Amino acid sequence: MVRPHSASPTRRPTNVTLPSQLLEEAKSLDLNISQACEQGVKSAIASIRAQQWLAENRSSLEASRQYVEENGLPLADYKNF
């Protein structure tokens, strides 16, 4: 028995509004709009999470930078290069 096409239980359909010219060009290139949107959303999420991580850890990063500036790199005496 063949089942009709249905969304995976872990996926949900959604509506996306795109500029007409962009959509026409994507279709002319046989671009899978769903995959392209998914990749774009994943990229945007990764970018936002990276910005959040930097904001949350800025004081620690600054403290580490300040330490190295004042004291040099830890274990620098043991570098062979």
MOPAC internal coordinates of N, CA, C and O (Angstrom, degrees):
PM7 1SCF
backbone

  N    0.0000 0     0.00 0     0.00 0    0    0    0
  C    1.4398 1     0.00 0     0.00 0    1    0    0
  C    1.5333 1   109.43 1     0.00 0    2    1    0
  O    1.2310 1   119.84 1   -50.26 1    3    2    1
  N    1.2987 1   117.90 1   129.74 1    3    2    1
  C    1.4517 1   123.06 1   180.00 1    5    3    2
  C    1.5183 1   109.07 1   -93.71 1    6    5    3
  O    1.2310 1   121.06 1   -53.51 1    7    6    5
  N    1.2974 1   115.58 1   126.49 1    7    6    5
  C    1.4647 1   119.81 1   178.77 1    9    7    6
  C    1.5183 1   109.43 1   -86.76 1   10    9    7
  O    1.2310 1   119.86 1   -33.95 1   11   10    9
  N    1.3179 1   117.88 1   146.05 1   11   10    9
  C    1.4605 1   119.61 1   174.21 1   13   11   10
  C    1.5244 1   109.45 1   -66.69 1   14   13   11
  O    1.2310 1   121.08 1   -26.78 1   15   14   13
  N    1.3155 1   115.53 1   153.22 1   15   14   13
  C    1.4649 1   120.90 1   179.86 1   17   15   14
  C    1.5307 1   108.90 1   -58.36 1   18   17   15
  O    1.2310 1   121.25 1   -52.45 1   19   18   17
  N    1.3110 1   115.21 1   127.55 1   19   18   17
  C    1.4667 1   119.79 1   176.10 1   21   19   18
  C    1.5176 1   108.46 1  -140.22 1   22   21   19
  O    1.2310 1   121.46 1   -24.96 1   23   22   21
  N    1.3030 1   114.81 1   155.04 1   23   22   21
  C    1.4574 1   120.34 1  -179.94 1   25   23   22
  C    1.5170 1   109.83 1   -68.41 1   26   25   23
  O    1.2310 1   120.86 1   -35.04 1   27   26   25
  N    1.3090 1   115.95 1   144.96 1   27   26   25
  C    1.4511 1   121.48 1   175.57 1   29   27   26
  C    1.5252 1   108.57 1   -61.06 1   30   29   27
  O    1.2310 1   120.11 1   -31.03 1   31   30   29
  N    1.3390 1   117.39 1   148.97 1   31   30   29
  C    1.4676 1   118.80 1  -179.87 1   33   31   30
  C    1.5321 1   112.79 1   -60.27 1   34   33   31
  O    1.2310 1   119.93 1   157.37 1   35   34   33
  N    1.3246 1   117.73 1   -22.63 1   35   34   33
  C    1.4585 1   119.77 1  -179.89 1   37   35   34
  C    1.5265 1   112.08 1   -93.37 1   38   37   35
  O    1.2310 1   120.08 1  -179.91 1   39   38   37
  N    1.2986 1   117.45 1     0.09 1   39   38   37
  C    1.4647 1   121.65 1  -179.74 1   41   39   38
  C    1.5236 1   108.59 1  -118.64 1   42   41   39
  O    1.2310 1   121.05 1   -31.20 1   43   42   41
  N    1.3207 1   115.60 1   148.80 1   43   42   41
  C    1.4619 1   120.03 1   178.70 1   45   43   42
  C    1.5122 1   109.49 1  -130.05 1   46   45   43
  O    1.2310 1   120.33 1   -43.56 1   47   46   45
  N    1.2960 1   116.98 1   136.44 1   47   46   45
  C    1.4675 1   118.67 1   176.25 1   49   47   46
  C    1.5191 1   110.27 1   -70.46 1   50   49   47
  O    1.2310 1   121.22 1   -29.99 1   51   50   49
  N    1.3177 1   115.28 1   150.01 1   51   50   49
  C    1.4578 1   120.75 1   178.56 1   53   51   50
  C    1.5218 1   108.72 1  -148.56 1   54   53   51
  O    1.2310 1   120.69 1   -17.38 1   55   54   53
  N    1.2893 1   116.29 1   162.62 1   55   54   53
  C    1.4582 1   121.17 1   176.43 1   57   55   54
  C    1.5207 1   108.83 1  -100.50 1   58   57   55
  O    1.2310 1   121.40 1   -40.59 1   59   58   57
  N    1.3184 1   114.92 1   139.41 1   59   58   57
  C    1.4581 1   121.27 1   177.91 1   61   59   58
  C    1.5200 1   106.90 1  -129.40 1   62   61   59
  O    1.2310 1   120.59 1   -47.42 1   63   62   61
  N    1.3073 1   116.48 1   132.58 1   63   62   61
  C    1.4522 1   121.33 1   177.78 1   65   63   62
  C    1.5229 1   108.25 1  -103.98 1   66   65   63
  O    1.2310 1   121.13 1   -55.39 1   67   66   65
  N    1.3326 1   115.45 1   124.61 1   67   66   65
  C    1.4564 1   121.70 1  -178.36 1   69   67   66
  C    1.5172 1   109.67 1  -127.09 1   70   69   67
  O    1.2310 1   120.01 1   -27.04 1   71   70   69
  N    1.3165 1   117.59 1   152.96 1   71   70   69
  C    1.4621 1   119.56 1   173.95 1   73   71   70
  C    1.5334 1   109.65 1   -60.57 1   74   73   71
  O    1.2310 1   120.44 1   -39.97 1   75   74   73
  N    1.3190 1   116.76 1   140.03 1   75   74   73
  C    1.4664 1   122.07 1  -176.51 1   77   75   74
  C    1.5162 1   112.36 1   -54.34 1   78   77   75
  O    1.2310 1   120.34 1   134.26 1   79   78   77
  N    1.3258 1   116.96 1   -45.74 1   79   78   77
  C    1.4618 1   120.63 1  -177.52 1   81   79   78
  C    1.5283 1   111.14 1   -61.67 1   82   81   79
  O    1.2310 1   120.40 1   139.86 1   83   82   81
  N    1.3187 1   116.85 1   -40.14 1   83   82   81
  C    1.4559 1   121.43 1   179.08 1   85   83   82
  C    1.5216 1   110.37 1   -64.51 1   86   85   83
  O    1.2310 1   120.43 1   135.14 1   87   86   85
  N    1.3130 1   116.78 1   -44.86 1   87   86   85
  C    1.4570 1   121.56 1   179.84 1   89   87   86
  C    1.5224 1   111.23 1   -63.77 1   90   89   87
  O    1.2310 1   120.10 1   137.36 1   91   90   89
  N    1.3281 1   117.42 1   -42.64 1   91   90   89
  C    1.4655 1   121.26 1   179.11 1   93   91   90
  C    1.5227 1   111.10 1   -62.61 1   94   93   91
  O    1.2310 1   120.53 1   136.90 1   95   94   93
  N    1.3289 1   116.59 1   -43.10 1   95   94   93
  C    1.4602 1   119.52 1   179.43 1   97   95   94
  C    1.5181 1   111.09 1   -65.42 1   98   97   95
  O    1.2310 1   120.50 1   138.10 1   99   98   97
  N    1.3240 1   116.66 1   -41.90 1   99   98   97
  C    1.4664 1   120.71 1   178.56 1  101   99   98
  C    1.5234 1   110.32 1   -60.46 1  102  101   99
  O    1.2310 1   120.17 1   135.30 1  103  102  101
  N    1.3232 1   117.28 1   -44.70 1  103  102  101
  C    1.4622 1   121.10 1   179.32 1  105  103  102
  C    1.5172 1   110.94 1   -64.57 1  106  105  103
  O    1.2310 1   119.88 1   140.51 1  107  106  105
  N    1.3303 1   117.83 1   -39.49 1  107  106  105
  C    1.4662 1   120.50 1  -179.67 1  109  107  106
  C    1.5202 1   111.68 1   -65.01 1  110  109  107
  O    1.2310 1   120.40 1   156.29 1  111  110  109
  N    1.3390 1   116.85 1   -23.71 1  111  110  109
  C    1.4583 1   121.96 1   178.30 1  113  111  110
  C    1.5270 1   112.56 1   -96.59 1  114  113  111
  O    1.2310 1   120.70 1  -171.43 1  115  114  113
  N    1.3211 1   116.27 1     8.57 1  115  114  113
  C    1.4758 1   122.62 1  -177.75 1  117  115  114
  C    1.5283 1   111.71 1    55.02 1  118  117  115
  O    1.2310 1   120.94 1  -142.55 1  119  118  117
  N    1.3094 1   115.80 1    37.45 1  119  118  117
  C    1.4578 1   121.70 1   178.59 1  121  119  118
  C    1.5223 1   109.42 1   -77.92 1  122  121  119
  O    1.2310 1   120.52 1   -47.00 1  123  122  121
  N    1.3085 1   116.61 1   133.00 1  123  122  121
  C    1.4632 1   121.10 1   175.78 1  125  123  122
  C    1.5321 1   106.99 1   -78.01 1  126  125  123
  O    1.2310 1   120.91 1   -73.33 1  127  126  125
  N    1.3250 1   115.87 1   106.67 1  127  126  125
  C    1.4639 1   121.62 1  -175.22 1  129  127  126
  C    1.5274 1   111.26 1   -60.85 1  130  129  127
  O    1.2310 1   120.07 1   138.21 1  131  130  129
  N    1.3138 1   117.47 1   -41.79 1  131  130  129
  C    1.4696 1   120.25 1  -179.37 1  133  131  130
  C    1.5197 1   111.16 1   -61.97 1  134  133  131
  O    1.2310 1   120.40 1   134.42 1  135  134  133
  N    1.3280 1   116.85 1   -45.58 1  135  134  133
  C    1.4652 1   119.80 1   179.68 1  137  135  134
  C    1.5197 1   111.07 1   -65.62 1  138  137  135
  O    1.2310 1   120.48 1   138.90 1  139  138  137
  N    1.3274 1   116.69 1   -41.10 1  139  138  137
  C    1.4665 1   120.18 1   179.91 1  141  139  138
  C    1.5231 1   110.59 1   -64.06 1  142  141  139
  O    1.2310 1   120.35 1   137.67 1  143  142  141
  N    1.3272 1   116.94 1   -42.33 1  143  142  141
  C    1.4699 1   120.25 1   177.67 1  145  143  142
  C    1.5251 1   110.65 1   -63.80 1  146  145  143
  O    1.2310 1   120.63 1   137.27 1  147  146  145
  N    1.3219 1   116.41 1   -42.73 1  147  146  145
  C    1.4611 1   120.30 1   179.70 1  149  147  146
  C    1.5261 1   110.57 1   -61.31 1  150  149  147
  O    1.2310 1   120.32 1   134.85 1  151  150  149
  N    1.3221 1   116.98 1   -45.15 1  151  150  149
  C    1.4655 1   120.38 1   178.67 1  153  151  150
  C    1.5270 1   110.91 1   -63.01 1  154  153  151
  O    1.2310 1   120.55 1   139.35 1  155  154  153
  N    1.3319 1   116.56 1   -40.65 1  155  154  153
  C    1.4579 1   120.50 1   178.92 1  157  155  154
  C    1.5147 1   112.46 1   -64.25 1  158  157  155
  O    1.2310 1   120.53 1   138.13 1  159  158  157
  N    1.3240 1   116.59 1   -41.87 1  159  158  157
  C    1.4670 1   120.52 1   179.12 1  161  159  158
  C    1.5252 1   109.94 1   -67.35 1  162  161  159
  O    1.2310 1   120.00 1   138.58 1  163  162  161
  N    1.3323 1   117.61 1   -41.42 1  163  162  161
  C    1.4695 1   120.34 1   177.53 1  165  163  162
  C    1.5240 1   110.31 1   -60.53 1  166  165  163
  O    1.2310 1   120.59 1   136.88 1  167  166  165
  N    1.3148 1   116.47 1   -43.12 1  167  166  165
  C    1.4689 1   121.01 1   179.42 1  169  167  166
  C    1.5284 1   110.87 1   -63.46 1  170  169  167
  O    1.2310 1   120.35 1   136.68 1  171  170  169
  N    1.3233 1   116.94 1   -43.32 1  171  170  169
  C    1.4683 1   120.64 1   179.10 1  173  171  170
  C    1.5283 1   111.06 1   -64.00 1  174  173  171
  O    1.2310 1   120.40 1   139.10 1  175  174  173
  N    1.3205 1   116.84 1   -40.90 1  175  174  173
  C    1.4673 1   121.19 1   178.07 1  177  175  174
  C    1.5216 1   110.02 1   -62.56 1  178  177  175
  O    1.2310 1   120.14 1   134.24 1  179  178  177
  N    1.3391 1   117.34 1   -45.76 1  179  178  177
  C    1.4652 1   121.09 1  -179.73 1  181  179  178
  C    1.5273 1   110.70 1   -61.34 1  182  181  179
  O    1.2310 1   120.45 1   138.90 1  183  182  181
  N    1.3196 1   116.75 1   -41.10 1  183  182  181
  C    1.4618 1   120.95 1   179.89 1  185  183  182
  C    1.5299 1   111.15 1   -64.36 1  186  185  183
  O    1.2310 1   120.41 1   135.04 1  187  186  185
  N    1.3154 1   116.83 1   -44.96 1  187  186  185
  C    1.4640 1   121.18 1   179.90 1  189  187  186
  C    1.5211 1   110.59 1   -65.67 1  190  189  187
  O    1.2310 1   120.32 1   137.73 1  191  190  189
  N    1.3333 1   117.00 1   -42.27 1  191  190  189
  C    1.4709 1   120.25 1   179.00 1  193  191  190
  C    1.5346 1   110.81 1   -63.58 1  194  193  191
  O    1.2310 1   120.07 1   141.76 1  195  194  193
  N    1.3305 1   117.47 1   -38.24 1  195  194  193
  C    1.4664 1   120.57 1   177.82 1  197  195  194
  C    1.5254 1   110.46 1   -64.58 1  198  197  195
  O    1.2310 1   120.35 1   137.67 1  199  198  197
  N    1.3263 1   116.94 1   -42.33 1  199  198  197
  C    1.4617 1   120.77 1   177.65 1  201  199  198
  C    1.5262 1   110.51 1   -63.25 1  202  201  199
  O    1.2310 1   120.53 1   138.22 1  203  202  201
  N    1.3323 1   116.60 1   -41.78 1  203  202  201
  C    1.4585 1   120.35 1   178.79 1  205  203  202
  C    1.5265 1   110.86 1   -63.46 1  206  205  203
  O    1.2310 1   120.56 1   136.79 1  207  206  205
  N    1.3448 1   116.54 1   -43.21 1  207  206  205
  C    1.4605 1   120.48 1   179.98 1  209  207  206
  C    1.5217 1   110.12 1   -61.06 1  210  209  207
  O    1.2310 1   120.62 1   134.80 1  211  210  209
  N    1.3261 1   116.43 1   -45.20 1  211  210  209
  C    1.4633 1   119.47 1   178.88 1  213  211  210
  C    1.5293 1   111.38 1   -60.93 1  214  213  211
  O    1.2310 1   120.70 1   137.63 1  215  214  213
  N    1.3273 1   116.28 1   -42.37 1  215  214  213
  C    1.4706 1   119.91 1   179.68 1  217  215  214
  C    1.5266 1   110.71 1   -64.08 1  218  217  215
  O    1.2310 1   120.59 1   137.91 1  219  218  217
  N    1.3327 1   116.47 1   -42.09 1  219  218  217
  C    1.4606 1   120.88 1  -178.38 1  221  219  218
  C    1.5251 1   112.08 1   -69.56 1  222  221  219
  O    1.2310 1   120.03 1   151.91 1  223  222  221
  N    1.3184 1   117.55 1   -28.09 1  223  222  221
  C    1.4629 1   121.54 1  -174.89 1  225  223  222
  C    1.5212 1   113.28 1  -109.97 1  226  225  223
  O    1.2310 1   120.51 1  -171.05 1  227  226  225
  N    1.3068 1   116.63 1     8.95 1  227  226  225
  C    1.4631 1   120.60 1  -176.66 1  229  227  226
  C    1.5286 1   112.17 1   -56.81 1  230  229  227
  O    1.2310 1   120.17 1   135.73 1  231  230  229
  N    1.3258 1   117.29 1   -44.27 1  231  230  229
  C    1.4708 1   118.93 1  -177.23 1  233  231  230
  C    1.5309 1   111.16 1   -65.58 1  234  233  231
  O    1.2310 1   119.78 1   141.88 1  235  234  233
  N    1.3240 1   118.03 1   -38.12 1  235  234  233
  C    1.4675 1   120.55 1   178.26 1  237  235  234
  C    1.5224 1   110.83 1   -67.86 1  238  237  235
  O    1.2310 1   120.55 1   137.89 1  239  238  237
  N    1.3193 1   116.55 1   -42.11 1  239  238  237
  C    1.4584 1   120.29 1   178.36 1  241  239  238
  C    1.5277 1   110.85 1   -63.51 1  242  241  239
  O    1.2310 1   120.84 1   138.71 1  243  242  241
  N    1.3113 1   115.99 1   -41.29 1  243  242  241
  C    1.4614 1   120.14 1   178.77 1  245  243  242
  C    1.5259 1   110.82 1   -65.60 1  246  245  243
  O    1.2310 1   120.35 1   139.15 1  247  246  245
  N    1.3341 1   116.93 1   -40.85 1  247  246  245
  C    1.4677 1   120.52 1   178.31 1  249  247  246
  C    1.5233 1   110.78 1   -62.73 1  250  249  247
  O    1.2310 1   120.25 1   139.51 1  251  250  249
  N    1.3092 1   117.13 1   -40.49 1  251  250  249
  C    1.4563 1   121.31 1   178.78 1  253  251  250
  C    1.5308 1   110.41 1   -65.89 1  254  253  251
  O    1.2310 1   120.53 1   135.40 1  255  254  253
  N    1.3255 1   116.60 1   -44.60 1  255  254  253
  C    1.4587 1   120.92 1   177.68 1  257  255  254
  C    1.5269 1   110.61 1   -59.83 1  258  257  255
  O    1.2310 1   120.78 1   136.48 1  259  258  257
  N    1.3139 1   116.12 1   -43.52 1  259  258  257
  C    1.4656 1   121.78 1  -179.69 1  261  259  258
  C    1.5306 1   110.62 1   -63.25 1  262  261  259
  O    1.2310 1   120.59 1   138.24 1  263  262  261
  N    1.3389 1   116.48 1   -41.76 1  263  262  261
  C    1.4642 1   120.75 1   178.96 1  265  263  262
  C    1.5281 1   110.63 1   -60.66 1  266  265  263
  O    1.2310 1   120.68 1   132.39 1  267  266  265
  N    1.3203 1   116.30 1   -47.61 1  267  266  265
  C    1.4631 1   120.43 1  -179.04 1  269  267  266
  C    1.5179 1   110.70 1   -64.31 1  270  269  267
  O    1.2310 1   120.70 1   141.31 1  271  270  269
  N    1.3134 1   116.27 1   -38.69 1  271  270  269
  C    1.4666 1   120.12 1   178.93 1  273  271  270
  C    1.5299 1   111.01 1   -62.76 1  274  273  271
  O    1.2310 1   120.57 1   140.19 1  275  274  273
  N    1.3215 1   116.51 1   -39.81 1  275  274  273
  C    1.4624 1   120.81 1  -177.15 1  277  275  274
  C    1.5292 1   113.25 1   -83.88 1  278  277  275
  O    1.2310 1   120.21 1   146.89 1  279  278  277
  N    1.3403 1   117.20 1   -33.11 1  279  278  277
  C    1.4659 1   121.04 1  -171.62 1  281  279  278
  C    1.5225 1   114.71 1  -118.33 1  282  281  279
  O    1.2310 1   119.81 1   173.64 1  283  282  281
  N    1.2890 1   117.96 1    -6.36 1  283  282  281
  C    1.4611 1   120.77 1  -174.79 1  285  283  282
  C    1.5233 1   110.41 1    81.21 1  286  285  283
  O    1.2310 1   121.53 1    -3.05 1  287  286  285
  N    1.3197 1   114.68 1   176.95 1  287  286  285
  C    1.4628 1   119.53 1  -179.99 1  289  287  286
  C    1.5171 1   111.24 1   -72.69 1  290  289  287
  O    1.2310 1   120.35 1   -42.56 1  291  290  289
  N    1.3317 1   116.94 1   137.44 1  291  290  289
  C    1.4625 1   118.94 1   174.35 1  293  291  290
  C    1.5384 1   109.07 1   -60.94 1  294  293  291
  O    1.2310 1   120.27 1   -39.75 1  295  294  293
  N    1.2979 1   117.10 1   140.25 1  295  294  293
  C    1.4647 1   123.82 1   178.94 1  297  295  294
  C    1.5280 1   112.96 1    65.74 1  298  297  295
  O    1.2310 1   119.61 1  -162.48 1  299  298  297
  N    1.3239 1   118.35 1    17.52 1  299  298  297
  C    1.4555 1   121.38 1  -179.38 1  301  299  298
  C    1.5256 1   111.58 1   -60.99 1  302  301  299
  O    1.2310 1   120.19 1   151.06 1  303  302  301
  N    1.3105 1   117.24 1   -28.94 1  303  302  301
  C    1.4606 1   121.23 1   179.69 1  305  303  302
  C    1.5327 1   112.72 1   -65.47 1  306  305  303
  O    1.2310 1   120.45 1   161.92 1  307  306  305
  N    1.3153 1   116.74 1   -18.08 1  307  306  305
  C    1.4577 1   121.40 1  -176.51 1  309  307  306
  C    1.5152 1   113.60 1  -100.40 1  310  309  307
  O    1.2310 1   120.06 1  -175.32 1  311  310  309
  N    1.3371 1   117.50 1     4.68 1  311  310  309
  C    1.4639 1   120.54 1   178.67 1  313  311  310
  C    1.5155 1   110.16 1   -68.27 1  314  313  311
  O    1.2310 1   120.32 1   -39.61 1  315  314  313
  N    1.3170 1   116.99 1   140.39 1  315  314  313
  C    1.4569 1   122.11 1   178.64 1  317  315  314
  C    1.5277 1   111.70 1  -105.30 1  318  317  315
  O    1.2310 1   120.14 1  -174.10 1  319  318  317
  N    1.2952 1   117.34 1     5.90 1  319  318  317
  C    1.4623 1   119.97 1  -177.98 1  321  319  318
  C    1.4868 1   111.55 1  -127.24 1  322  321  319
  O    1.2310 1   120.10 1   180.00 1  323  322  321

